[in-house]
Amino acid sequence: MTGLLAGTMIGAGLGLLFAPKSGSDTRHDLSERANELGKTAAEGYRKANETVTGLADKARRAYGDVRDTQA
């Protein structure tokens, strides 16, 4: 995930450096890309959070099953 975000940032930066656009067009493109990156990061965080929550729930259930078996 970190590599994907870093690659996106580097690619966007290089694209802006070599793009023959006016300053306002470049700022607009940069703003759009930053918004897209923010949405991508938020979605990645949401998915990771769901995964961790699911694993924690499974671990709690497994612990409860073992505890009940030994009692």
N, C-alpha and C positions, 0 to 999 in steps of 0.2 A: 504494500500500500504506500509506504513512504517513497519507494522508488518510482512508483507511478506519479505521485504528486510532484516529486523533484523533477522528473522528466518533463512533466507538463509545464512546470514553471520555466525550466531552461528552454524548452522549445518555444514557449510563448515569448520569452525575452528575446531570443535570437530572431524570431519572426518579426518582432517589433523593430529591432535594430536594422534589419535589412529591408523592411517594407518601404516602398516609395509613396508614403501617404502624408497628408497634412497632419499637423499636431492634433486638431480636434478629432479627425478620423481615428488617429492612433489612440487617443484617450478613450474614445467611445469603444473601440475594439478591446482595449485593456480592461475597461469596466465590464464589458460583456464576458470576457474570459475569466475575470475574477469572480463574477457571479456564478458562472458555470463551475469553476473550481470549488467555490463554497458549497454549492449544491452537491457536487460529487463527494466532497469531504463529509458533509452532513449525512448523506446516504450511507457512506462507508461506516461512519460512526454508529448509525442506527442499526445496521446489519451486525456489526461487531457486538453491540450491546445486546441484541437479541440472542446471538450465539452464546455469549457469556452467561446471560440470564438462564437460558435453556440448560447449559451445562451445570450451573449452580443448582438449579431445580433437580436435575437428575442426581447430582451428588447428594443432595439432602434426602431424596427418596431412598437412595441406596443405603445411606447411613441409617435412616430410620428402619429399613428392612433388616439390616444386620443387627441393629440394636434390639429390635423386636424378636428376632430369631434367638438371640443370646439370653433374653430375659426369661 
